[in-house]
């Protein structure tokens, strides 16, 4: 029994040491060791001017924090690029002659992924990701904008990360 446990522990240790799998479920080819995130463009009307740069930095931080990859802007194995394509506030379920009680902030990003080690894992077309958060119609957007962007960005980053590293 002790020998079986030891064999299993050593086997799992070797598997994880290879860098191919982690406990978070991501899968990164062992030949891939570097990444880059090109600064996102902001083509969305009305979006805060710093949104694209902040989003770029947060994507870099997420990949650095949750993978073994290192940032390398010169010759990366994996390259992310993208743009903020939509930033809008829309009323939620408006009805004739009634006041809308909620508004929704929606953000859409278009992301490209180039895998320089395995072209089959590149995204041949950029992918769109979007998410939203709702807020009261009695609340001024500027007073909640930062918190809403944080919430929306967290989900967008998770979706992009999963699509890139978990084949979702």
Buried (B, 14 or more C-beta within 10 A) or exposed (E): EEEEEEEEEEEEEEEEEEBEBBEEEBEBBEEBBBBBBBEBBBEBEEBBEEBBEBBBBBBBEBBBEBBEBEEBEEEBBBBBBBBBBBBBBEEEEEEEEEEBEBBBBBBBBBBBBBBBBEEEBBBEEBBEBBBBBBBEEEEEEEEBBEEBBEBBBEBBBBBBBEBBBEEE
